[in-house]
Amino acid sequence: MRLLVRRLLDALVLLWIVVTLTFVLLRAAPGDPAALLVPPTATAADAARARARLGLDRPLWVQYARWTGGLLKGDLGESFAQHRPVSELLEHALPVSLGLGLSSLVLTFLLGIAIGTVQAARRGTSTDTALTIFTTSVYAAPSYWLALALVACFTYGAARWGFPQAFRLPAFGVRDPASTATGLAATADVLRHAILPVITLTAIGAAGIARYTRTVAADLLRADFVRTARAKGLPPRIVYARHVVTNALPPLIVLFALALPGVLAGSVFVEVVFAWPGMGRLMVDAIFARDYPVVMGAATIYAALVILANLAGDLALPLVDPRRRA
């Protein structure tokens, strides 16, 4: 219990440092939010009144004290550009990013671990070489490039090349704007729109996990206890399940904890390309609009997810690794 309390206190201190640095750097960045909110014909006096209305004319420490005071009360402020509570905007955007990120993360680890295990079991063969070239190429590809390539292939290319209707996937949005479907039909429409974004995130993530799993599994296959298990005549299925996968779990759990916030942050480009109204697109729009409250609210959510994911991974290690329970 004492360790848990200490870790929670460390997490709170780290979160406070991150949001403070974000606040200071955001205010130090060039650009005036008031200049973007007033019409082009506005005078300097109009811009000054807009700054006063937004509270930007006050000293930096006063602005920081007001924002942190609101944060402690659960109030993230009001959007400069949309004139809506930031918590309301995040409430609509966060489930979209979580659904996209969690589904791709699960598929990432399932595919990555499977591919990496196959490579380790067949290391040095042509199968290992082909998978290595493929995973390295996919992992090195920028997410926005891969997203645009999938759009070109399964939308415009599918129609041009005469693909069956099932392979012609929608490229933009969460649902068909002209659709009036409800119930299961509406759910199917959302899932169909999610195929390309999920494939983009899963492909890049699974390629990285496969490379990591191959290295860990290959080292374990050379370990003395694995050779002993094989010498005793245990079937390969038992050797991989009980000795290789079990001992590979601790580093994979840490990687899972680190990958969860990374998937959410990495979905920024994917959400922008596929026009998904998630946290990534909301934050990009807020940055261009100099919408300080929205940027701070999204950055706080991202920082909290990163810190909590690392904390959860650290606390989960003793559950799968008895050597760490002491």
N, C-alpha and C positions, 0 to 999 in steps of 0.2 A: 504493500500500500504506500509506503514511504517513497519507493522508487516511482510509482505511478504519479504521485503528487508532484514529485520533483520534475518528472518529464513534462507534466502538464504546465507547470510554471515556466519551464524553459520554452515550451511551445508558445505560450502567451507572450513572453518577452521577445521571442523571435518574430512573432506576428506584429508586435508593436514596432519593432525596428524596421520591418519591411514596409509597413504602411506609412511610417514617418518618412522614410527615404523616398517612397513613391510620391507622397504629397509634396515634398520639397522639390524633387526633380521635375514634377509636372508643372509646378508654378514657375520654375526656372526656364522651362522650354519656351521658345519664341512663339508669339501668337497671342492675340487678345480676343477672348471669347465675346466681349461686348461688340467688337468691330464686326463679328460675323452675324450678330443678331439684329443689328440696326440696318436699315436700308442704305443703299449706296449714296443716296442724296442726304443722309443724316449729317448734322453738324457735329463739331467736337463736343458741344454741350449735350447733344443727344447721346453720344457715346459715353460721356461722363455720367449722365443719369442712369444709363443702362448698367454701368459698372457699379454705381452705388446701389442699384436695385438688387444686383447679384451679390453684393457684399465684397466685391473685388477691390474696392477702394480702401479697405481697412488693412492694417499691418498684417504681415504674414503670420505672426504668432497668434493674432486674434482669429484669423481665418482657421488656423490649425486647431485652436482651442474650441471653436464652434463646431468644427467637423468631428473632432474626437468626442466632444460632449454628446453630439447627436448619435455617434456610433455606439457609445455606451448605453444609450437609451433605445437602440435598435432603429434609429432614424438615419438613413443614408442621404437625406436631402432630396432636392427636386432637380430634375434634369433641366439644364439651361435651354436646350434646343426643343425638347418635347413637352416641357411644362407638366411633367408627370412625376410622381414619386419614383425614386430610383429603385426602391424595393419592389415596386409593382413591375417595372421593366425587367428586373432580374428574375422575378417570380415567373414571368412568361418565357424568358430566354434560357434559364438554367435547366429546366427539364428537357429541353430540346438537345442541349449539349450533353447532358448526362445520358440520355437515351442513346445518342449517337456514339458517345465515347465508350460507355460500358459495353454495348453490344460489340463494337469493334475490338475492345480490349479482350473480351472473352474469346472471340474468334482468333485474335492475335496469338494468344498463348496456346490455344488448342492446336492451331496449325503450326506455330513456331516450334513448340516442343515436339510435335510429331515429326516435322521435317528434320529438326536437329538430331533427334534420336536415330532416325533412319540414316542420316549422314555419318553419325558416330559408329553405328553398327556396320556400315559399309565404307568406312574411311579408306581412302586410297584407291577406290574403284572409280569406274567411269560415272556411276550414279552420283557418288560424292562430288566429283569434279563438276558435273553438270548442275547439280543443285547449288554448289558453291558459287558458280558463275551467275546463276539466276538470282539467288538471294542477294548477292553483292550488288548486282545491277539494280535490282528493285530498291534496295536500301539506300543506294546512292542517289536515286531519282528524287528531285524535289516534289513535295506533295502537290503543289499547284500544277506542275507539269503533268504528273500522273493523272490528276483529276481531269485536266483538259484533254489528255489523250483518251481517257475512257469516254468522255463526252463525245469526242469526235468519232470514236469507234462504234458506240452503242446507240447513238442518236442519229447524227447526220450520215455516218458511214453505214449504219444498219439499214437506213431507208434507201441509200444509194445502191448498196450491194444486194438488196433483196433479201435481207435476213427475215426469218419468221417473226410474226408480231410479238411473240413472247420475248425475243431478244432486243426489241426496240424499247429501250428504257428511257424514262423521263430524265431530263438533265437538271431542271431547276425547280426550286420550291419544295414544300413539304407535301402539298396536295394539288390536284388538278383544280385550278381556279374555276373552271366551268362545270365541275362535278357537283352534283347534289346528293351524292351517295351518303348513306348513314350506316351505322352498325358495322358488320363484318366487311361490307364493300368499302367503307371509308378506311377501315384498318388496312385492308389489302392495298388500297391506293397509297397510303402512307408508307407501307413496307416496300412497295414498288419504287417509290421515290427515294427510299433510303438505301437502295441496293448499291448505287454508284458511290455515294459518300462513304458507306461502310467498307466497300471493297478498297477504296483509296487508303483509308486509315489502316485497315487490316493488312493490306499487302506490305506496306512499309514497315509496320510494327512486327509482323510475323517474320519478315526477312531478318530483322535485327535479333529477335528472340531465337531464331533458328541458328544463327551464327554463334550466339552465346551458349545455347544448349549443346551444340555440337562439341564445343571446347570442353564444357563441363563433363558431358557424358563420355567423351573420349578419354579424359583423365581418369574417370571412374572405372572405365572398362579395363584400364591397365593396372588398377589397384589390386593389392594382394588378396583382399577379401572377395573380390569378384572372381579372380582366378581360382581361388579355393572353392567357391560355390560351383563353378563350372567343373572343377575336377571331381567334385562329389556327384556329378551327374544330374544337377538340377536342370530342368528345361530352360531354354532361353527366355521364355515368357516369364518364368518366376525370377530369373536373374535380373531382367530389366525392371520388373515391377517392384520387387522387394529390395533390391540392392542398388540399382542405378537411379531409378526415379526417386526413391525415398531419400537417398543421400544428396540428390540434386535439388530437393525442395527448398532448403534454407536460402541458397542464393537466388532461386527463382522467386521466392516470396518477397525478398528485398527488391528484386527487379520489378515485380508486380506493383509493389507500393510506390516505387519511383515512376512507373509507367502510367499509373492512373491519372495524376495531374498532368503528365506530359501529353497524354492523349487529348485531354480537354484543351490544353493550350495549343497543341498541334492542329486542332480542328479549326483554328482561325482561318487559315487559307481555304480549307475544304468548305467551310460554311459560306465564305465569301464567293467562291467559285460556283457552288451549287445553290446559292441564295437561300440558305437555311437560316431562320431567325433565331440563332442561338447566341451564346455568350460571345463567341468569337466575332461574329458579324456586328453585334451590338457594340463591342468594344472598339472595333475598327471605325465604325461610324462616329462613335463618341470622340475618338482621337482626332479625326478630321474636323469635327465640329468644335473642338476645344471644350467639350462638355465635361468639365472637371468632376462633378459629382458622379456621373455614370462611370467614368474611367476609374475613379477611386473605389466605387462600389464593386466593380468587376475585379479590380486588382486585389481588393480585400478578399473576395471569394476565392480567387485563384491562389492567393498566398495561404489562406486557411486550408484549402484542399491539399496543397503540397505538404504543409506542416503536419496535418492530421494523417495523411497517407504515410508519411515517414514514421510518425509515431506509432501508427497501427502496425506497420511492418516490423518495427523494432520490438513491440510488445508481443507480436505473434511468433517471433523466432523461437522462444523457449518452448512453444507448444509442439514444434516439429523437430527441434534439435535438443535432445536431453542434455547435451554438453553445455548448453547456455543457461540451464535452469538454476545453476548455483549463483 
